[in-house]
């Protein structure tokens, strides 16, 4: 997960403000969950922001940094728009943050693995879907007029730099919590890794395999400065490179070489 920064005011696509204002007002006027559900399913206007959201992350999933070349990205609503689950159990008395359904700060570009529910070979369910646990249910925002600022989400947010720092990467390709066991920060990272399946679907193996090629290059050149190798490493740690957080971390294990240290 690499911090996604949107400079303010956002350079949104033309007409978006007009569309979202109309949609927010329309959905707010509906009186029950059934009507809202019907409206939101029919009016997925957030799709108009897909390219804009994709540009912001260098065309990577905001959660896992995958490029998703073979499947279209989804737009995830960070705060779910139509019902909430906590550890797979539907949260009673809350029909979702429907009033944020057309608010761009609630959108996260997501690959289908991170966003959609899917069981792995051990039949453990992954994917964010409607999951949105918070630290203390008493602070849960339940209506448009109430601020959600007091909520502390358990899921890490790619739009918060400090959240991204809670994930660490091993050269084995696995994503791990950076904070010590027993802390809330550890719990958040563990939950995010498991829920979104960061270490599932052969992803660690793929990361590890790609790192081994780089590691071989690094070993071959040793302390000799080689521009072609520098260019290759720079490519791997650039913002728009798939899993660049992992590569930065892995390359960091060669910090004893002054020329590598200078890159990081
Ligand atoms: Zn993803």
Boltz pocket constraint, residues with backbone or C-beta under 6 A from the ligand:
constraints:
  - pocket:
      binder: B
      contacts: [[A, 61], [A, 62], [A, 63], [A, 64], [A, 65], [A, 66], [A, 110], [A, 111], [A, 112], [A, 113], [A, 114], [A, 115]]
      max_distance: 6.0
